[in-house]
Amino acid sequence: MRQQGKLTQWNDAKGFGFITPATGGPRVFVHISAFPRGEGRPKVNEPITYHLTRDSQSRPRAQKVLFLSPNRSAPRSKGMAFACTVVAAFSTLLAALSALGHIPLKIVGAYMLLSAITFAMYGFDKAAAERGQWRTSEATLLFAGLIGGWPGALVAQRLFRHKTKKQPFQAIFWCGVVVNSAVLGWLLYTGEVGHVWAGLGIG
């Protein structure tokens, strides 16, 4: 039988909080993994329904949470549309520059490979966070984005709802995007892209 209540405490950084049942009684623990995917992050004072279970120490725990507020999918949909637009524009630019002979085709392939690897890293880290397992450090995720995996990271953040609410992380992430793009732009302007690529022993 489903219970109804209100999310009266929520720690978004750690992904857990507490529900106050509508019928009264002790607070109920709830983890982010109990919420439906694709409907935005939980918010304090939001009405919800849930299945009441017990953990290994017989404490109340919520599972299979559903939001009662309408249009919960809007925030993620907008974020995903933005991410896909940015990545599509950047990919089109890379393809055009390669077709015009301004950058080696291997650079386009490198961005694609790094993006795929970074996307997978975010997915594994999100799953690990939900299961309480070993996590990938934020420094590693940020470095992967800095060296060229940021398009995959941008899509993964929105798809997995991972790291999008941590403002310090987002600020550093976007600084990495700007630095990576600026370096690429500078290399294109100076005509050093091919030389640097060859110097790395990849060309």
LINJO-V113413 format. One record per run of one state. SS is the DSSP state (a for helix, b for strand, c for the rest). FROM is the first residue (numbers start at 1). LEN is the number of residues. If there is no record, write none. Layout:
SS,FROM,LEN / SS,FROM,LEN
This chain:
c,1,1 / b,2,10 / c,12,4 / b,16,6 / c,22,6 / b,28,4 / a,32,3 / c,35,11 / b,46,9 / c,55,5 / b,60,8 / c,68,6 / a,74,26 / c,100,5 / a,105,27 / c,132,6 / a,138,23 / c,161,6 / a,167,24 / c,191,2 / a,193,7 / c,200,4
